[in-house]
Each structure stands twice: as C-alpha cells, then as structure tokens.
Amino acid sequence: MKAIGKEFVLKVRGHVKGHPDPAFQDGDKISTTAVFWFDRKSRWIRTAQRVYLLGEQAGDDIPLDGVAV
C-alpha cells in the first residue's frame, strides 16, 4: 500500500525475471505502478501499463507505508 494524497494504491514489489524493458535485469528489485486487478489464483496482476506474471512468494513482511496499525 502506498499513500497518494488521501487515497491508497496497491503496488507489488519483487525480483524481476524476463522483463521486456532491458533496463531491468533478472534479479533486480522492482515495484509496480498501481495494481488494478489481481488474478484470484495469484498467477498475475494487471497495472495500467502491463500484465505481470507472479512467481513464488518470497515470504517477506509486507510494509504498509503511511498506515498506522
């Protein structure tokens, strides 16, 4: 989650593999833009620009930027 003004958007962070942009090499850490759609079986996500195929979950803690818990 990331605060954008008074609203929040969901983003996904992870390690890239096979990204079409040559600026991203396999293993680089990336963060998507706002996620519009999640596949119910966690196989892919959709942003405004592209569809990302999801791999195995890393199991890291998920930070909530700007959210008081």
Backbone as CSV, one residue per row, in Angstrom:
resi,resn,N_x,N_y,N_z,CA_x,CA_y,CA_z,C_x,C_y,C_z
1,MET,0.838,-1.170,0.000,0.000,0.000,0.000,0.883,1.233,0.000
2,LYS,0.475,2.216,-0.742,1.196,3.481,-0.777,0.173,4.604,-0.786
3,ALA,0.408,5.580,0.081,-0.491,6.723,0.145,-0.239,7.654,-1.033
4,ILE,-1.311,8.022,-1.728,-1.277,9.010,-2.803,-2.309,10.064,-2.400
5,GLY,-1.843,11.146,-1.766,-2.779,12.117,-1.206,-3.537,11.474,-0.058
6,LYS,-4.853,11.493,-0.121,-5.684,10.876,0.915,-6.117,9.462,0.542
7,GLU,-5.696,8.989,-0.612,-6.062,7.657,-1.072,-4.863,6.726,-1.002
8,PHE,-5.122,5.432,-1.101,-4.064,4.441,-1.106,-4.140,3.623,-2.382
9,VAL,-2.988,3.224,-2.889,-2.929,2.331,-4.042,-2.131,1.100,-3.644
10,LEU,-2.460,-0.014,-4.255,-1.761,-1.260,-4.006,-0.685,-1.431,-5.066
11,LYS,0.534,-1.713,-4.615,1.655,-1.981,-5.514,2.255,-3.318,-5.135
12,VAL,2.972,-3.911,-6.070,3.649,-5.180,-5.811,5.148,-4.960,-5.967
13,ARG,5.911,-5.478,-5.012,7.375,-5.416,-5.083,7.919,-6.829,-5.208
14,GLY,9.029,-6.931,-5.908,9.629,-8.250,-6.049,10.900,-8.192,-6.865
15,HIS,11.343,-9.366,-7.274,12.542,-9.504,-8.098,12.101,-9.853,-9.508
16,VAL,12.615,-9.115,-10.462,12.195,-9.257,-11.855,12.879,-10.448,-12.520
17,LYS,12.166,-11.047,-13.465,12.740,-12.098,-14.318,12.071,-11.990,-15.673
18,GLY,12.841,-11.723,-16.707,12.315,-11.666,-18.066,11.499,-10.420,-18.383
19,HIS,11.836,-9.284,-17.768,11.102,-8.036,-18.033,11.411,-7.567,-19.449
20,PRO,10.388,-7.066,-20.194,10.619,-6.644,-21.581,11.493,-5.397,-21.720
21,ASP,11.621,-4.596,-20.674,12.465,-3.396,-20.703,13.893,-3.800,-20.344
22,PRO,14.857,-3.591,-21.246,16.243,-4.014,-20.973,16.890,-3.281,-19.796
23,ALA,16.268,-2.225,-19.294,16.800,-1.528,-18.122,16.699,-2.398,-16.870
24,PHE,15.806,-3.397,-16.887,15.619,-4.295,-15.746,16.259,-5.644,-16.050
25,GLN,17.249,-5.994,-15.264,17.936,-7.274,-15.428,17.333,-8.302,-14.477
26,ASP,17.425,-9.578,-14.830,16.923,-10.633,-13.954,17.533,-10.494,-12.564
27,GLY,16.677,-10.548,-11.537,17.115,-10.438,-10.153,17.016,-9.039,-9.570
28,ASP,16.834,-8.007,-10.427,16.682,-6.634,-9.923,15.400,-6.525,-9.101
29,LYS,15.427,-5.691,-8.049,14.219,-5.412,-7.278,13.397,-4.367,-8.031
30,ILE,12.083,-4.598,-8.109,11.197,-3.651,-8.779,9.936,-3.433,-7.944
31,SER,9.219,-2.377,-8.274,7.919,-2.084,-7.700,7.010,-1.684,-8.851
32,THR,5.818,-2.241,-8.895,4.891,-1.923,-9.974,4.240,-0.565,-9.733
33,THR,3.532,-0.096,-10.725,2.623,1.032,-10.538,1.370,0.480,-9.859
34,ALA,0.359,1.296,-9.691,-0.868,0.865,-9.011,-1.461,-0.376,-9.683
35,VAL,-1.815,-1.352,-8.861,-2.406,-2.595,-9.360,-3.911,-2.398,-9.518
36,PHE,-4.416,-2.742,-10.714,-5.851,-2.631,-10.984,-6.580,-3.952,-10.781
37,TRP,-5.897,-5.052,-11.024,-6.556,-6.350,-10.994,-5.588,-7.431,-10.546
38,PHE,-6.046,-8.305,-9.650,-5.299,-9.483,-9.217,-6.015,-10.723,-9.717
39,ASP,-5.271,-11.650,-10.248,-5.825,-12.951,-10.583,-6.200,-13.653,-9.271
40,ARG,-7.358,-14.299,-9.225,-7.826,-14.957,-7.999,-6.888,-16.048,-7.507
41,LYS,-6.117,-16.632,-8.401,-5.194,-17.703,-8.014,-3.757,-17.200,-7.875
42,SER,-3.590,-15.871,-7.822,-2.277,-15.229,-7.621,-1.249,-15.605,-8.676
43,ARG,-1.694,-15.718,-9.922,-0.768,-16.038,-11.008,-0.285,-14.798,-11.733
44,TRP,-1.089,-13.719,-11.729,-0.718,-12.494,-12.439,-1.436,-11.299,-11.822
45,ILE,-0.924,-10.105,-12.151,-1.570,-8.849,-11.779,-1.615,-7.956,-13.008
46,ARG,-2.537,-7.006,-12.991,-2.672,-6.058,-14.101,-2.485,-4.646,-13.577
47,THR,-1.593,-3.878,-14.229,-1.442,-2.450,-13.967,-1.916,-1.715,-15.218
48,ALA,-1.846,-0.407,-15.216,-2.272,0.354,-16.392,-1.381,0.060,-17.596
49,GLN,-0.103,-0.248,-17.350,0.839,-0.416,-18.458,1.027,-1.853,-18.925
50,ARG,0.899,-2.826,-18.008,1.222,-4.201,-18.403,0.618,-5.226,-17.469
51,VAL,0.763,-6.476,-17.867,0.386,-7.618,-17.036,1.687,-8.232,-16.525
52,TYR,1.751,-8.490,-15.229,2.919,-9.119,-14.620,2.560,-10.534,-14.217
53,LEU,3.385,-11.491,-14.609,3.235,-12.860,-14.140,3.916,-12.955,-12.789
54,LEU,3.246,-13.562,-11.822,3.794,-13.670,-10.475,4.460,-15.019,-10.282
55,GLY,5.595,-14.992,-9.588,6.299,-16.218,-9.262,6.028,-16.614,-7.831
56,GLU,6.964,-17.338,-7.262,6.832,-17.799,-5.887,6.951,-16.637,-4.914
57,GLN,6.113,-16.626,-3.892,6.134,-15.567,-2.891,7.404,-15.689,-2.049
58,ALA,8.056,-14.532,-1.797,9.301,-14.519,-1.039,9.080,-14.778,0.441
59,GLY,7.891,-14.435,0.941,7.600,-14.639,2.346,8.060,-13.511,3.236
60,ASP,8.490,-12.376,2.645,8.920,-11.215,3.416,7.712,-10.510,4.026
61,ASP,7.951,-9.738,5.103,6.893,-8.920,5.676,6.422,-7.898,4.666
62,ILE,5.166,-7.553,4.723,4.591,-6.586,3.801,4.439,-5.264,4.530
63,PRO,5.249,-4.234,4.161,5.124,-2.945,4.844,3.908,-2.164,4.352
64,LEU,3.306,-1.426,5.258,2.192,-0.551,4.909,2.670,0.874,5.080
65,ASP,3.190,1.474,4.021,3.724,2.833,4.063,2.636,3.830,4.422
66,GLY,2.859,4.581,5.494,1.947,5.646,5.870,0.664,5.191,6.537
67,VAL,0.568,3.916,6.901,-0.638,3.399,7.533,-0.352,3.108,9.002
68,ALA,-1.107,3.721,9.895,-0.942,3.451,11.321,-1.659,2.152,11.665
69,VAL,-0.905,1.198,12.174,-1.507,-0.091,12.561,-1.360,-0.341,14.031
